[in-house]
Amino acid sequence: MNDKVRKFARIFEGLEEGWGQFIAQDTEPGTGKQKGKYFIGDKPLTENNFTSHLLGNGPSLGIVPIRKDNTCTWGVIDVDEYLDKRPEPKQLIDKIRELKMPLIAFRSKSNGYHLYLFLSDKISAANMRKKLDSMAKALGFLGKVDLFPRQEEIDFEAGDRGNFINIPFYGGNRGVRYMYDDNGDASTVDHFFELYDKYRLTAEEFQALNYKKEEKKAEEKLGEKEFKDGPPCLQQMATERVTHGSRNEFLFMMTTYLKQKYPDDWKDQLDRINREYIAEPLNSEEVIAIKRSTDKKDYGYKCKQSPFCDLCKKDICRKRKFGIGRTQIPEYANPAVLLSEPPVWFMDVPVLDENGEVIKVGRGKFTTTQLRLQDQFAEACMSNLSIRYRPEGMSVEDWRNTVNRLMREAVEIKISEDASEFGEFTDHLEDFCVNRARAVDKIDILDGKPFTEDGHTMFRLKDLQRHLKSASFKNDRSHVMALLYRFEYEEYNTSVRSQDSKTKFLRLIKIKAFEEPLEPDDPPNMFPEKETAF
């Protein structure tokens, strides 16, 4: 294996028991961000995966940073600031170096930024997320920023695999997911190795990082502008002047803020904001229509609606007088679904204090029924030791919309057939047909033994059911027959003559015979020749 590939694979070590793929389906209008489906497979991660990634062969490689022991050696600030909203690379790099941050910047697949922090030692994913959050705030990002690892902990034994991120250098030096050097120019894998060795931290150096002063300065700078007591998303949009395409959404949500701050003259204030903060103001008829639709009803902030979700800064918003407070829908995030029988759902559940501040984020495991029924969902949260909290309830409509969003966004975790119910049944069936005492003659079926002849195995259903029962596997007829269906079985009547010359009528199941186990003197080739891949 090429030394470069080996070093690259070692740098991006993460969860070894699965890796992710993204299949693009569409591009988000106005941002250029790719939309599609996310999958996490069940095959172990190998160096060959990294070789294919660097060559640009097949799907790009997604790595889950959090390991099954809830530690990591690298993390990422994923900056969702696309197209006209994104800072120039040189501007961003200069800011990072000015604050003495040991971050390495890469271009993401959608022309955003992935800012990586690398360590030589393992640390808890929770500590990594806290530090990355501090660094993102100190850099002053107002847009939506995702942090990887996405979770502080995962329930690995239950099938949870966390969330993956598409790592850089797909296609090597020829690809578009390159590293930015200190001049803001595209750079190579070799140069990345040099910066990795330069900026990689020990656990002690990581703990010493402190950006509290820079965080405070960035927040104070934001508070100097108008709407400093309202949602940062509205403030950001107003500062940049709202353009065509978001005008109606902006004014509609602005009424929620204005009706709280200016209850007596909010309509006049809306007229002023339309004139001062929208590049091409709406005409009077359109503004009157917004006033009419919001006059008799108080709407909440549309935090999940674009473009506001892309500019969300909920931790700041909660502190503001006319921010979201505690009246908003809980921020359930990072959903995943284990494609088992039945499926298992995972998601992050925020735990709030009495002031609405997030104390921690727990990782919950839920059945489909618990997702459907809000009371059962709350009970599952209370019983989960990483959560131990009863989330605030919401209206039936809000709950339905929330669940639909979570199911729509869920990363699909593929499960090995060996780990599924069918896989377990297959093991029991093979044990019954191959590893137990087998019939020498067809008459022996009467003793409960399977009989194999001409590439097929025959047995009575009741004998298989008895074997399944002894293995504590569900053995009722309809369930067993449904599982046998995938073996393309044949059910037929036959007869045998017993030793006392009596004819016995049998109804048998016939399936293709399992392969015989290898003899000790016929071992498989464990060391096939390898081709040079890189």
C-alpha positions as CSV (number, residue, x, y, z in Angstrom):
1,M,0.0,0.0,0.0
2,N,1.3,3.4,-1.0
3,D,2.8,5.3,2.0
4,K,0.8,8.4,1.1
5,V,-2.4,6.5,1.2
6,R,-1.5,4.9,4.5
7,K,-0.7,8.3,6.1
8,F,-3.9,9.8,4.7
9,A,-5.9,6.9,6.1
10,R,-4.2,7.2,9.5
11,I,-5.0,10.9,9.7
12,F,-8.7,10.4,9.0
13,E,-9.2,7.4,11.3
14,G,-12.7,7.4,12.7
15,L,-15.4,4.8,13.1
16,E,-14.0,1.6,11.6
17,E,-17.2,-0.4,11.5
18,G,-18.9,1.6,8.8
19,W,-18.4,4.4,6.3
20,G,-20.7,6.7,4.5
21,Q,-21.8,7.7,1.0
22,F,-23.7,10.7,-0.3
23,I,-25.7,10.3,-3.5
24,A,-26.5,13.8,-4.9
25,Q,-30.0,14.2,-6.2
26,D,-30.5,18.0,-6.6
27,T,-28.9,21.4,-5.9
28,E,-30.5,23.8,-3.5
29,P,-31.5,27.0,-5.3
30,G,-29.7,30.1,-4.3
31,T,-26.9,28.3,-2.3
32,G,-25.4,25.8,-4.6
33,K,-25.5,23.2,-1.8
34,Q,-26.1,19.7,-3.0
35,K,-29.1,17.8,-1.7
36,G,-29.5,14.0,-1.7
37,K,-29.5,10.8,0.4
38,Y,-27.0,9.8,3.0
39,F,-26.1,6.2,3.7
40,I,-23.8,4.4,6.1
41,G,-22.9,0.9,5.1
42,D,-22.1,-2.1,7.2
43,K,-18.7,-3.0,5.7
44,P,-15.5,-2.3,7.7
45,L,-13.4,0.6,6.6
46,T,-10.2,-0.5,4.8
47,E,-7.2,1.3,3.2
48,N,-8.6,0.3,-0.2
49,N,-11.5,2.7,0.5
50,F,-9.0,5.5,0.9
51,T,-7.1,4.5,-2.2
52,S,-10.3,4.6,-4.3
53,H,-11.2,8.0,-2.7
54,L,-7.9,9.6,-3.6
55,L,-8.0,8.2,-7.2
56,G,-11.6,9.5,-7.5
57,N,-13.0,6.0,-8.3
58,G,-16.6,5.3,-7.3
59,P,-18.4,7.3,-4.6
60,S,-16.4,9.6,-2.4
61,L,-15.6,8.5,1.1
62,G,-17.5,9.7,4.2
63,I,-16.0,9.1,7.6
64,V,-17.7,9.2,11.0
65,P,-15.3,11.0,13.3
66,I,-16.8,9.6,16.5
67,R,-15.6,6.1,17.4
68,K,-17.6,3.5,19.2
69,D,-16.0,4.5,22.5
70,N,-17.2,8.1,21.9
71,T,-13.7,9.5,21.3
72,C,-12.2,11.2,18.3
73,T,-8.9,12.5,17.0
74,W,-10.2,15.2,14.6
75,G,-13.2,17.5,14.2
76,V,-14.7,19.8,11.6
77,I,-16.4,23.2,11.5
78,D,-18.7,22.9,8.5
79,V,-19.4,26.4,7.3
80,D,-22.6,26.6,5.3
81,E,-21.9,30.1,3.8
82,Y,-22.4,29.6,0.1
83,L,-21.8,31.6,-3.1
84,D,-22.2,35.4,-2.5
85,K,-22.4,35.0,1.3
86,R,-19.1,33.1,1.7
87,P,-16.0,35.0,2.8
88,E,-13.0,34.8,0.4
89,P,-10.5,32.0,1.2
90,K,-7.6,34.4,1.9
91,Q,-9.9,36.5,4.2
92,L,-10.9,33.4,6.1
93,I,-7.4,32.1,6.4
94,D,-6.1,35.4,7.6
95,K,-8.7,35.5,10.3
96,I,-7.9,32.0,11.4
97,R,-4.1,32.8,11.6
98,E,-4.8,36.1,13.4
99,L,-6.6,34.3,16.2
100,K,-3.8,31.6,16.2
101,M,-6.3,28.8,15.5
102,P,-4.7,25.5,14.5
103,L,-7.3,24.9,11.8
104,I,-6.8,23.7,8.3
105,A,-9.3,24.9,5.7
106,F,-10.6,22.8,2.8
107,R,-13.2,23.5,0.1
108,S,-16.3,21.4,0.6
109,K,-18.1,19.6,-2.3
110,S,-20.7,22.5,-2.4
111,N,-18.1,25.3,-2.3
112,G,-18.4,25.9,1.4
113,Y,-15.6,25.5,3.9
114,H,-14.6,22.6,6.1
115,L,-12.3,23.7,8.9
116,Y,-10.4,20.7,10.4
117,L,-8.8,20.4,13.8
118,F,-6.4,17.5,14.2
119,L,-5.0,15.8,17.3
120,S,-2.4,13.2,18.0
121,D,-4.3,11.9,21.0
122,K,-7.9,10.7,21.4
123,I,-10.3,13.0,23.3
124,S,-14.0,12.8,24.0
125,A,-16.3,13.8,21.2
126,A,-18.1,16.1,23.8
127,N,-14.9,18.1,24.4
128,M,-14.2,18.3,20.7
129,R,-17.6,19.8,20.0
130,K,-17.3,22.4,22.8
131,K,-14.0,23.6,21.5
132,L,-15.1,23.7,17.9
133,D,-18.3,25.7,18.9
134,S,-16.1,28.2,20.7
135,M,-13.8,28.6,17.7
136,A,-16.8,29.0,15.3
137,K,-18.2,31.8,17.4
138,A,-14.9,33.5,17.7
139,L,-14.6,33.5,13.9
140,G,-17.9,35.4,13.9
141,F,-19.9,33.0,11.7
142,L,-23.6,34.0,11.7
143,G,-24.7,31.4,9.2
144,K,-25.6,27.8,10.0
145,V,-22.5,26.0,11.2
146,D,-22.4,22.2,11.7
147,L,-19.9,20.6,13.9
148,F,-18.4,17.1,13.5
149,P,-18.6,14.9,15.4
150,R,-22.3,15.6,15.2
151,Q,-22.9,13.7,18.5
152,E,-21.3,13.7,21.9
153,E,-22.0,10.0,22.1
154,I,-23.5,7.2,20.1
155,D,-25.2,3.9,21.1
156,F,-23.0,1.7,19.1
157,E,-24.3,-1.6,20.4
158,A,-27.9,-0.6,19.5
159,G,-26.8,0.1,15.9
160,D,-26.2,3.9,16.0
161,R,-23.4,5.0,13.8
162,G,-23.5,8.8,14.1
163,N,-23.1,11.1,11.1
164,F,-20.3,11.1,8.5
165,I,-18.6,13.9,6.7
166,N,-17.2,13.7,3.2
167,I,-13.4,14.0,3.7
168,P,-11.2,16.1,1.4
169,F,-9.1,15.3,-1.7
170,Y,-11.6,13.1,-3.5
171,G,-9.7,12.6,-6.8
172,G,-6.5,13.6,-5.1
173,N,-4.7,16.8,-6.4
174,R,-7.0,16.8,-9.4
175,G,-10.2,17.1,-7.4
176,V,-12.2,20.1,-6.2
177,R,-12.1,19.3,-2.5
178,Y,-8.6,20.7,-2.1
179,M,-6.9,22.3,0.9
180,Y,-6.4,26.1,1.0
181,D,-2.9,27.2,1.7
182,D,-2.1,30.4,3.7
183,N,-2.5,32.5,0.5
184,G,-6.0,31.1,0.0
185,D,-5.0,29.1,-3.1
186,A,-5.7,25.4,-3.8
187,S,-2.9,23.2,-2.6
188,T,-1.8,19.5,-2.7
189,V,-1.9,16.4,-0.6
190,D,1.8,16.7,0.2
191,H,1.3,20.3,1.4
192,F,-1.6,19.1,3.6
193,F,0.7,16.5,5.2
194,E,3.1,19.4,6.1
195,L,0.4,21.5,7.6
196,Y,-1.0,18.5,9.5
197,D,2.4,17.9,11.1
198,K,2.6,21.6,11.9
199,Y,-0.9,22.2,13.4
200,R,-1.6,18.8,15.0
201,L,-2.2,19.1,18.8
202,T,-1.6,16.9,21.8
203,A,-4.5,16.5,24.2
204,E,-2.8,19.0,26.6
205,E,-2.4,21.6,23.8
206,F,-6.0,21.1,22.9
207,Q,-7.2,21.7,26.4
208,A,-5.2,24.9,26.6
209,L,-7.0,26.5,23.6
210,N,-9.2,29.4,24.8
211,Y,-11.2,31.8,22.7
212,K,-13.7,33.2,25.2
213,K,-12.5,36.8,24.7
214,E,-12.9,36.5,20.9
215,E,-16.3,34.9,21.3
216,K,-17.4,37.9,23.4
217,K,-16.1,40.4,20.9
218,A,-17.8,38.7,18.0
219,E,-21.1,38.7,19.9
220,E,-20.7,42.3,21.0
221,K,-20.0,43.4,17.4
222,L,-23.2,41.7,16.3
223,G,-25.2,43.5,19.1
224,E,-24.1,46.9,17.9
225,K,-26.5,46.8,14.9
226,E,-30.3,47.3,14.7
227,F,-32.5,44.3,15.8
228,K,-29.8,43.4,18.4
229,D,-32.7,42.3,20.7
230,G,-34.2,40.0,18.1
231,P,-33.3,36.9,16.1
232,P,-29.8,37.0,14.6
233,C,-31.1,35.6,11.3
234,L,-33.3,38.7,10.8
235,Q,-30.5,40.9,11.9
236,Q,-28.1,39.4,9.4
237,M,-30.6,39.6,6.5
238,A,-31.3,43.2,7.3
239,T,-27.6,44.1,7.5
240,E,-26.9,42.7,4.1
241,R,-30.2,44.1,2.6
242,V,-32.8,41.5,1.6
243,T,-32.8,40.6,-2.0
244,H,-35.5,39.4,-4.4
245,G,-36.7,35.9,-3.5
246,S,-36.7,36.3,0.3
247,R,-38.6,39.6,0.7
248,N,-42.1,38.2,1.6
249,E,-40.6,35.6,4.1
250,F,-38.4,38.3,5.7
251,L,-41.3,40.7,6.3
252,F,-43.7,38.0,7.4
253,M,-41.3,36.8,10.1
254,M,-40.3,40.4,11.0
255,T,-43.9,40.9,12.1
256,T,-43.4,38.4,14.9
257,Y,-40.5,40.5,16.2
258,L,-42.2,43.9,15.6
259,K,-45.4,43.0,17.3
260,Q,-43.4,42.2,20.5
261,K,-41.2,45.2,20.4
262,Y,-43.6,47.8,19.0
263,P,-47.1,46.5,19.9
264,D,-48.8,49.9,19.1
265,D,-47.2,50.8,15.8
266,W,-45.7,47.6,14.4
267,K,-47.4,48.3,11.1
268,D,-45.6,51.6,10.6
269,Q,-42.4,49.9,11.6
270,L,-43.0,47.2,9.0
271,D,-43.4,49.9,6.3
272,R,-40.1,51.5,7.4
273,I,-38.2,48.2,7.3
274,N,-39.6,47.4,3.9
275,R,-38.2,50.8,2.7
276,E,-34.8,50.7,4.5
277,Y,-33.8,47.0,4.5
278,I,-35.1,45.5,1.2
279,A,-33.1,46.2,-1.9
280,E,-36.2,46.3,-4.0
281,P,-39.1,47.0,-1.6
282,L,-42.4,45.3,-1.9
283,N,-45.3,47.3,-3.3
284,S,-47.9,48.6,-0.9
285,E,-50.5,46.0,-1.8
286,E,-48.1,43.2,-0.9
287,V,-47.2,44.8,2.4
288,I,-50.9,45.3,3.2
289,A,-51.5,41.6,2.5
290,I,-48.8,40.6,5.0
291,K,-50.3,43.0,7.6
292,R,-53.7,41.6,7.1
293,S,-52.6,38.0,7.4
294,T,-50.7,38.6,10.6
295,D,-53.0,41.2,12.3
296,K,-55.4,38.8,14.0
297,K,-52.9,36.0,14.8
298,D,-49.5,35.9,16.5
299,Y,-47.2,33.6,14.6
300,G,-44.0,32.1,16.0
301,Y,-40.6,32.4,14.3
302,K,-40.2,30.1,11.3
303,C,-36.8,28.7,12.5
304,K,-37.0,25.7,10.2
305,Q,-37.9,27.6,7.1
306,S,-35.4,28.7,4.5
307,P,-33.6,31.2,4.5
308,F,-33.8,31.5,8.3
309,C,-32.6,28.0,9.1
310,D,-29.4,28.8,7.1
311,L,-28.6,31.8,9.3
312,C,-29.7,30.3,12.6
313,K,-27.7,31.1,15.8
314,K,-30.1,29.7,18.4
315,D,-27.8,30.0,21.4
316,I,-27.6,33.8,20.9
317,C,-31.2,34.0,19.9
318,R,-32.4,32.4,23.2
319,K,-30.6,35.1,25.2
320,R,-32.3,38.0,23.4
321,K,-35.3,39.8,24.7
322,F,-37.4,39.2,21.6
323,G,-35.6,36.0,20.5
324,I,-37.0,32.5,20.4
325,G,-37.0,32.1,24.2
326,R,-38.6,28.8,25.3
327,T,-41.7,29.0,23.1
328,Q,-40.1,27.3,20.1
329,I,-40.2,23.7,18.9
330,P,-37.3,21.7,20.5
331,E,-34.3,21.3,18.3
332,Y,-34.3,17.6,17.5
333,A,-31.4,17.0,15.1
334,N,-29.1,14.5,13.4
335,P,-31.6,11.8,12.8
336,A,-30.6,8.3,11.6
337,V,-32.5,5.1,11.0
338,L,-31.1,1.6,11.4
339,L,-32.6,-0.5,8.5
340,S,-33.4,-3.4,10.7
341,E,-36.7,-5.4,11.2
342,P,-38.4,-3.3,12.6
343,P,-36.4,-0.1,12.0
344,V,-34.7,1.8,14.9
345,W,-34.5,5.6,15.0
346,F,-31.8,7.7,16.6
347,M,-31.6,11.5,17.1
348,D,-30.2,14.2,19.3
349,V,-32.5,15.5,22.1
350,P,-31.6,18.8,23.7
351,V,-31.9,19.0,27.5
352,L,-32.9,22.5,28.7
353,D,-32.7,24.2,32.1
354,E,-35.5,26.4,33.5
355,N,-34.2,29.4,31.5
356,G,-34.4,27.5,28.2
357,E,-30.6,27.1,27.9
358,V,-29.2,23.9,26.5
359,I,-27.4,22.0,29.3
360,K,-26.4,19.1,27.1
361,V,-27.6,17.1,24.1
362,G,-28.4,13.4,24.6
363,R,-28.6,10.7,21.9
364,G,-32.0,8.9,21.9
365,K,-33.1,5.6,20.5
366,F,-36.8,5.2,19.5
367,T,-39.2,2.8,17.9
368,T,-41.5,4.0,15.1
369,T,-44.4,3.9,17.5
370,Q,-42.5,6.2,19.9
371,L,-41.9,8.6,17.1
372,R,-45.6,8.5,16.1
373,L,-46.9,9.0,19.7
374,Q,-45.6,12.1,21.5
375,D,-46.3,10.8,25.0
376,Q,-44.4,7.6,24.3
377,F,-41.5,9.6,22.8
378,A,-41.4,11.7,26.0
379,E,-41.4,8.5,28.2
380,A,-38.5,7.1,26.1
381,C,-36.5,10.3,26.7
382,M,-37.1,10.1,30.4
383,S,-36.0,6.5,30.5
384,N,-32.8,7.2,28.5
385,L,-29.9,7.6,30.9
386,S,-28.1,10.0,28.5
387,I,-31.2,12.3,28.4
388,R,-33.3,11.8,31.6
389,Y,-35.5,14.8,30.6
390,R,-39.1,15.2,29.6
391,P,-39.2,17.4,26.4
392,E,-41.9,20.1,26.2
393,G,-44.9,19.1,24.3
394,M,-46.1,20.7,21.0
395,S,-49.2,20.8,19.0
396,V,-50.3,17.7,17.0
397,E,-49.5,19.6,13.7
398,D,-46.0,20.7,14.9
399,W,-45.2,17.2,16.1
400,R,-46.3,15.7,12.8
401,N,-44.2,18.2,10.9
402,T,-41.2,17.6,13.2
403,V,-41.4,13.8,12.8
404,N,-41.8,14.0,9.0
405,R,-38.7,16.2,8.8
406,L,-36.7,13.9,11.0
407,M,-37.7,10.8,8.9
408,R,-37.0,12.7,5.7
409,E,-33.5,13.8,6.9
410,A,-32.5,10.5,8.5
411,V,-29.2,9.0,7.5
412,E,-29.9,5.4,6.6
413,I,-27.7,2.8,8.4
414,K,-27.5,-0.4,6.4
415,I,-27.5,-3.5,8.5
416,S,-25.7,-6.7,7.6
417,E,-28.1,-9.5,6.7
418,D,-26.3,-11.6,9.3
419,A,-27.5,-9.2,12.0
420,S,-31.2,-9.1,10.8
421,E,-34.0,-11.5,11.8
422,F,-33.6,-13.2,8.4
423,G,-29.9,-13.6,9.0
424,E,-30.5,-15.2,12.3
425,F,-33.2,-17.5,10.8
426,T,-30.7,-18.5,8.1
427,D,-28.1,-19.4,10.7
428,H,-30.7,-21.6,12.5
429,L,-31.9,-23.2,9.3
430,E,-28.3,-24.0,8.2
431,D,-27.6,-25.5,11.7
432,F,-30.7,-27.6,11.4
433,C,-29.9,-28.9,7.9
434,V,-26.1,-29.3,8.1
435,N,-24.8,-29.4,11.6
436,R,-27.3,-31.8,13.3
437,A,-27.5,-35.5,12.8
438,R,-28.8,-36.0,9.3
439,A,-31.0,-38.7,7.7
440,V,-29.1,-41.4,5.9
441,D,-32.3,-42.5,4.2
442,K,-35.6,-40.8,3.5
443,I,-37.2,-42.9,6.2
444,D,-35.1,-41.2,8.8
445,I,-37.2,-38.0,8.3
446,L,-39.7,-39.7,10.6
447,D,-37.1,-39.3,13.4
448,G,-37.0,-35.5,12.9
449,K,-33.9,-35.5,10.7
450,P,-33.4,-33.5,7.5
451,F,-32.6,-35.6,4.4
452,T,-30.3,-34.2,1.6
453,E,-30.3,-35.7,-1.9
454,D,-29.4,-34.4,-5.4
455,G,-28.6,-30.9,-4.2
456,H,-31.8,-30.4,-2.1
457,T,-32.7,-30.8,1.5
458,M,-36.1,-32.1,2.7
459,F,-37.6,-31.9,6.2
460,R,-40.9,-31.7,8.0
461,L,-42.0,-28.2,9.1
462,K,-42.7,-29.3,12.6
463,D,-39.2,-30.6,13.0
464,L,-37.7,-27.2,12.0
465,Q,-40.2,-25.4,14.3
466,R,-39.0,-27.6,17.2
467,H,-35.4,-26.7,16.4
468,L,-36.2,-23.0,16.3
469,K,-38.0,-23.2,19.6
470,S,-35.0,-24.8,21.3
471,A,-33.0,-21.8,20.0
472,S,-35.6,-19.4,21.4
473,F,-36.5,-18.1,18.0
474,K,-40.1,-17.2,17.0
475,N,-41.4,-20.5,15.5
476,D,-45.1,-20.1,14.7
477,R,-46.0,-21.5,11.2
478,S,-46.9,-18.3,9.4
479,H,-43.7,-16.5,10.6
480,V,-41.5,-19.5,9.6
481,M,-43.1,-19.9,6.2
482,A,-42.7,-16.2,5.5
483,L,-39.0,-16.5,6.2
484,L,-38.7,-19.7,4.1
485,Y,-40.3,-17.8,1.2
486,R,-36.9,-16.2,0.4
487,F,-35.4,-19.7,0.0
488,E,-37.8,-20.5,-2.9
489,Y,-39.0,-23.6,-1.1
490,E,-41.3,-26.2,-2.4
491,E,-43.9,-27.9,-0.3
492,Y,-45.2,-31.3,-1.4
493,N,-46.7,-34.6,-0.3
494,T,-44.8,-37.9,-0.4
495,S,-44.8,-41.3,1.3
496,V,-42.2,-43.7,2.8
497,R,-42.4,-47.3,3.9
498,S,-41.4,-47.8,7.5
499,Q,-39.5,-50.8,8.9
500,D,-42.8,-52.6,9.8
501,S,-43.8,-52.3,6.1
502,K,-46.4,-49.6,6.8
503,T,-46.8,-46.7,4.5
504,K,-46.3,-43.3,6.1
505,F,-47.5,-40.1,4.4
506,L,-45.4,-37.0,4.8
507,R,-45.7,-33.3,3.9
508,L,-42.2,-32.0,3.3
509,I,-40.4,-28.7,2.7
510,K,-37.8,-28.9,0.0
511,I,-35.0,-26.2,-0.3
512,K,-31.7,-26.0,-2.1
513,A,-29.0,-27.6,0.0
514,F,-26.5,-25.5,1.9
515,E,-22.9,-25.8,0.9
516,E,-21.0,-28.4,2.8
517,P,-18.3,-27.1,5.2
518,L,-14.7,-27.3,4.0
519,E,-12.7,-30.3,5.0
520,P,-9.6,-29.6,7.2
521,D,-7.3,-30.5,4.3
522,D,-9.0,-28.0,1.9
523,P,-8.4,-24.6,3.4
524,P,-9.3,-21.4,1.6
525,N,-6.6,-19.1,0.1
526,M,-6.1,-16.5,2.9
527,F,-3.4,-14.5,1.0
528,P,-4.5,-13.8,-2.6
529,E,-2.2,-11.7,-4.7
530,K,-2.8,-7.9,-4.4
531,E,-2.7,-5.4,-7.2
532,T,-1.0,-2.1,-6.7
533,A,-3.8,0.5,-6.5
534,F,-2.0,3.8,-6.0
